[in-house]
Amino acid sequence: MTGTGPHRGRRAAAFLRGRGTPADPGRDLTRLPIGLDPRGLSLIDGVRAALAFGLVILLHEWVPWPPLLTLALAANLACFADAGGPMRARLLVLTVFSLLSGVIWGLFGLIQPLGPVLVVPLAGLVIFACTYARVWGVPAQTAGNVLILVLCFALDRPLAPGGALEAGLVFAAGGLWATLLALVLWRLHPYRPTQRAVAEVWRRLTRLCDDLEDLASLTRPAGLQSGHRQIFDRHAFEVQAFDRHARAHRRGVREAIEQARFVIVDLARSRSRISDRTAQALIRLEAAEQIFAALIALSDLIEDEPDPRRRRMARRFLRRLRPLLGVIARAIRDDSVLDLPRLERAIARGARRLAHDRGLNDLATRILDRVRIGAKLSTPGGERPGGALMGRESLPLTTRLLGPLATHFTLASANLRHAVRATAVAAPALWATLVWSGPFAHWLTITVVLTMQPFYAATWQRALERIGGTVLGGLIGAALAGLATTPLALAALILPLSIIGFAARGISYGVFIACLTPLIVLLVEVVEPGHGSWEVAGMRALLTLLGGLIAVGSALVLWPIWEPDQVRLELRKAIRAHAAFARAVLCAGHEAETSGARAQAARAAGLALNDLEAALARALQQPRAGRHPQVETAMVADATLRRISARLTALRYAVETAEPEALAAWSGWITATLANLGGEGAPPPMPAAPHSDGLRRLVGQVELLAETLAPTPARARPA
């Protein structure tokens, strides 16, 4: 039950202090998203890594054949290269990685004795190609980073001409062995990725509904006093709370929807026809997306509603809706059957006492109808989807491969700058490691390349997590190595450490490094006997610290992308997307809704706002950029665009027809004004004031946006 008073104040204060994770950036853009995500724990990844890698290490203890260590290392790195995701793309990336890693291992082991004059330029080309591979997405980016690890390890020891081919084949076989395990363990549940992706959308809707219920009942928090006089501004608090709510949840839901859509399309393309399960997942996703839009419209209604009675009605509806969304999310995730009659009774109770309020009742009915669709698809006798639900057309393979390479091959691209920067910094580090040629020297190059990211904020975050995780994990690893007194005991410890390390991969990068470093310390003890565990831990911590400092400094000095400029570009794109959204809602007529034009425009506007907020987050985490006038202006514009989007979403479902002439005039002014702010056309004259409350609020937000983005002298004039 939703409380009031001090309890409500504490919940509201907690609402404003959250720290996000990479998968869920959170509401505070100024804080690095280094929070923990316990839902990222994946035991199956840990078990697969232990089978692919740990068993081979144990086998080497009984059968001391040196190529087994090479095969184990290759299998371990293939587990690193597996970023998850759709099955077809996953297997393609792992197979290509295994073959390329075998070539790199054999080739660079063969040319290592020729010296840095020849090796470093060739290695630089490989590093550039591997870092530029991020233009193909996260799986290719992950595999490219691990290929750089293969390169660094290959340069540790020279290979004779006769042994280079054998070593390369063994290394490729180790990667294919790990790929085979991925295929076997994952193919047991071919629809599991789709179920999890769609369930994640419904779960995020549950959280959005929960926070929206809290916002509908915000009261003046207790304890914010000066002496005996309360100085807290309730209206300002609510405005801030709604802004942060929008940033925290709308961005996350939209990203989850896009990820689920990608997984479903990939699954459909990998099969000769669209199966019932695939079509079912797509219908559930479409229903969730429509619930998302209706909840945005409901948040607009709640925020601008001064009547406490209407707010209580909305809060009561949200309190009944939240468990329904949660039940369906769990049913989708677990592929379980719902008690449909019982759920139908709960759905019927959802809109009770709303019949006399047309606005609330229309939104509630629309939401509950989509909930009913999600519930029916979770029963054995549920509706069977039919018809062509999605296009099977796709771009040719050459276009999909060469298109991103050509698109990003410009100095304005963050990916190309990152590839050039990584190559320029890694080459001297690689030269130093070849000259020094110590057993731990490659950690410097590896840390520099893996820590460096296209943007400074991401590089700084990665450096903090990597250094902290390495120090903590090194201490744990050294202590464990001291307890294991025999090689067999060390090898036996590798199995549980592999499970723990790879299972924690999705919790956070820092936790992953902290859990993985003990495994690395023990591996060095097994592969390179003669080095003390504390020596290994100390050298890894020292080289990680040095590499992290080099990466952070390089991100500031070498071809940086200053976020205020990036924010300005993303803001213009977001305004243009909202101009198209306004045109689809206000000018296109009802046929735009039936054809899906409004849904597409809403999706484009939401994605553009996500890109804007990602740029804002990077700017606020960059030195001195957070105080830049462009960033401050964009923060206000972002909140205003969120409100414009919510108002357009509300009008999308209930277009004002009481004054059609005024609607036509103002729709033209709104779309033209937004287009002008986005750099298109000229500002139009303002029509007569509208009488309808919904249209008047939309006009007010557009005026606020125009005033915010106006030059300073114009902004100083009274509104």
Rosetta blueprint (number, residue, H / E / L):
1 M L
2 T L
3 G L
4 T L
5 G H
6 P H
7 H H
8 R H
9 G H
10 R H
11 R H
12 A H
13 A H
14 A H
15 F H
16 L L
17 R L
18 G L
19 R L
20 G L
21 T L
22 P L
23 A L
24 D L
25 P L
26 G L
27 R L
28 D L
29 L L
30 T L
31 R L
32 L L
33 P L
34 I L
35 G L
36 L L
37 D L
38 P H
39 R H
40 G H
41 L L
42 S L
43 L H
44 I H
45 D H
46 G H
47 V H
48 R H
49 A H
50 A H
51 L H
52 A H
53 F H
54 G H
55 L H
56 V H
57 I H
58 L H
59 L H
60 H H
61 E H
62 W H
63 V L
64 P L
65 W L
66 P L
67 P H
68 L H
69 L H
70 T H
71 L H
72 A H
73 L H
74 A H
75 A H
76 N H
77 L H
78 A H
79 C H
80 F H
81 A H
82 D L
83 A L
84 G L
85 G L
86 P L
87 M H
88 R H
89 A H
90 R H
91 L H
92 L H
93 V H
94 L H
95 T H
96 V H
97 F H
98 S H
99 L H
100 L H
101 S H
102 G H
103 V H
104 I H
105 W H
106 G H
107 L H
108 F H
109 G H
110 L H
111 I H
112 Q H
113 P H
114 L H
115 G L
116 P H
117 V H
118 L H
119 V H
120 V H
121 P H
122 L H
123 A H
124 G H
125 L H
126 V H
127 I H
128 F H
129 A H
130 C H
131 T H
132 Y H
133 A H
134 R H
135 V H
136 W H
137 G L
138 V H
139 P H
140 A H
141 Q H
142 T H
143 A H
144 G H
145 N H
146 V H
147 L H
148 I H
149 L H
150 V H
151 L H
152 C H
153 F H
154 A H
155 L L
156 D L
157 R L
158 P L
159 L L
160 A L
161 P H
162 G H
163 G H
164 A H
165 L H
166 E H
167 A H
168 G H
169 L H
170 V H
171 F H
172 A H
173 A H
174 G H
175 G H
176 L H
177 W H
178 A H
179 T H
180 L H
181 L H
182 A H
183 L H
184 V H
185 L H
186 W H
187 R H
188 L L
189 H L
190 P L
191 Y L
192 R H
193 P H
194 T H
195 Q H
196 R H
197 A H
198 V H
199 A H
200 E H
201 V H
202 W H
203 R H
204 R H
205 L H
206 T H
207 R H
208 L H
209 C H
210 D H
211 D H
212 L H
213 E H
214 D H
215 L H
216 A H
217 S L
218 L L
219 T L
220 R L
221 P L
222 A L
223 G L
224 L L
225 Q E
226 S E
227 G L
228 H L
229 R E
230 Q E
231 I L
232 F L
233 D L
234 R H
235 H H
236 A H
237 F H
238 E H
239 V H
240 Q H
241 A H
242 F H
243 D H
244 R H
245 H H
246 A H
247 R H
248 A H
249 H H
250 R H
251 R H
252 G H
253 V H
254 R H
255 E H
256 A H
257 I H
258 E H
259 Q H
260 A H
261 R H
262 F H
263 V H
264 I H
265 V H
266 D H
267 L H
268 A H
269 R H
270 S L
271 R L
272 S L
273 R L
274 I L
275 S L
276 D H
277 R H
278 T H
279 A H
280 Q H
281 A H
282 L H
283 I H
284 R H
285 L H
286 E H
287 A H
288 A H
289 E H
290 Q H
291 I H
292 F H
293 A H
294 A H
295 L H
296 I H
297 A H
298 L H
299 S H
300 D H
301 L H
302 I H
303 E H
304 D L
305 E L
306 P L
307 D L
308 P H
309 R H
310 R H
311 R H
312 R H
313 M H
314 A H
315 R H
316 R H
317 F H
318 L H
319 R H
320 R H
321 L H
322 R H
323 P H
324 L H
325 L H
326 G H
327 V H
328 I H
329 A H
330 R H
331 A H
332 I H
333 R H
334 D H
335 D L
336 S L
337 V L
338 L L
339 D L
340 L H
341 P H
342 R H
343 L H
344 E H
345 R H
346 A H
347 I H
348 A H
349 R H
350 G H
351 A L
352 R L
353 R L
354 L L
355 A L
356 H L
357 D L
358 R H
359 G H
360 L H
361 N H
362 D H
363 L H
364 A H
365 T H
366 R H
367 I H
368 L H
369 D H
370 R H
371 V H
372 R H
373 I H
374 G H
375 A H
376 K H
377 L L
378 S L
379 T L
380 P L
381 G L
382 G L
383 E L
384 R L
385 P L
386 G L
387 G L
388 A L
389 L L
390 M L
391 G L
392 R L
393 E L
394 S L
395 L L
396 P L
397 L H
398 T H
399 T H
400 R H
401 L H
402 L H
403 G H
404 P H
405 L H
406 A H
407 T H
408 H L
409 F L
410 T L
411 L L
412 A L
413 S L
414 A H
415 N H
416 L H
417 R H
418 H H
419 A H
420 V H
421 R H
422 A H
423 T H
424 A H
425 V H
426 A H
427 A H
428 P H
429 A H
430 L H
431 W H
432 A H
433 T H
434 L H
435 V H
436 W H
437 S L
438 G L
439 P L
440 F L
441 A L
442 H H
443 W H
444 L H
445 T H
446 I H
447 T H
448 V H
449 V H
450 L H
451 T H
452 M L
453 Q L
454 P L
455 F L
456 Y H
457 A H
458 A H
459 T H
460 W H
461 Q H
462 R H
463 A H
464 L H
465 E H
466 R H
467 I H
468 G H
469 G H
470 T H
471 V H
472 L H
473 G H
474 G H
475 L H
476 I H
477 G H
478 A H
479 A H
480 L H
481 A H
482 G H
483 L H
484 A L
485 T L
486 T L
487 P H
488 L H
489 A H
490 L H
491 A H
492 A H
493 L H
494 I H
495 L H
496 P H
497 L H
498 S H
499 I H
500 I H
501 G H
502 F H
503 A H
504 A H
505 R H
506 G H
507 I L
508 S L
509 Y H
510 G H
511 V H
512 F H
513 I H
514 A H
515 C H
516 L H
517 T H
518 P H
519 L H
520 I H
521 V H
522 L H
523 L H
524 V H
525 E H
526 V H
527 V H
528 E L
529 P L
530 G L
531 H L
532 G L
533 S H
534 W H
535 E H
536 V H
537 A H
538 G H
539 M H
540 R H
541 A H
542 L H
543 L H
544 T H
545 L H
546 L H
547 G H
548 G H
549 L H
550 I H
551 A H
552 V H
553 G H
554 S H
555 A H
556 L H
557 V H
558 L L
559 W L
560 P L
561 I L
562 W L
563 E H
564 P H
565 D H
566 Q H
567 V H
568 R H
569 L H
570 E H
571 L H
572 R H
573 K H
574 A H
575 I H
576 R H
577 A H
578 H H
579 A H
580 A H
581 F H
582 A H
583 R H
584 A H
585 V H
586 L H
587 C L
588 A L
589 G L
590 H L
591 E H
592 A H
593 E H
594 T H
595 S H
596 G L
597 A H
598 R H
599 A H
600 Q H
601 A H
602 A H
603 R H
604 A H
605 A H
606 G H
607 L H
608 A H
609 L H
610 N H
611 D H
612 L H
613 E H
614 A H
615 A H
616 L H
617 A H
618 R H
619 A H
620 L H
621 Q L
622 Q L
623 P L
624 R L
625 A H
626 G H
627 R H
628 H L
629 P H
630 Q H
631 V H
632 E H
633 T H
634 A H
635 M H
636 V H
637 A H
638 D H
639 A H
640 T H
641 L H
642 R H
643 R H
644 I H
645 S H
646 A H
647 R H
648 L H
649 T H
650 A H
651 L H
652 R H
653 Y H
654 A L
655 V L
656 E L
657 T L
658 A L
659 E L
660 P H
661 E H
662 A H
663 L H
664 A H
665 A H
666 W H
667 S H
668 G H
669 W H
670 I H
671 T H
672 A H
673 T H
674 L H
675 A H
676 N H
677 L H
678 G L
679 G L
680 E L
681 G L
682 A L
683 P L
684 P L
685 P L
686 M L
687 P L
688 A L
689 A L
690 P L
691 H L
692 S L
693 D H
694 G H
695 L H
696 R H
697 R H
698 L H
699 V H
700 G H
701 Q H
702 V H
703 E H
704 L H
705 L H
706 A H
707 E H
708 T H
709 L H
710 A L
711 P L
712 T H
713 P H
714 A H
715 R H
716 A H
717 R L
718 P L
719 A L
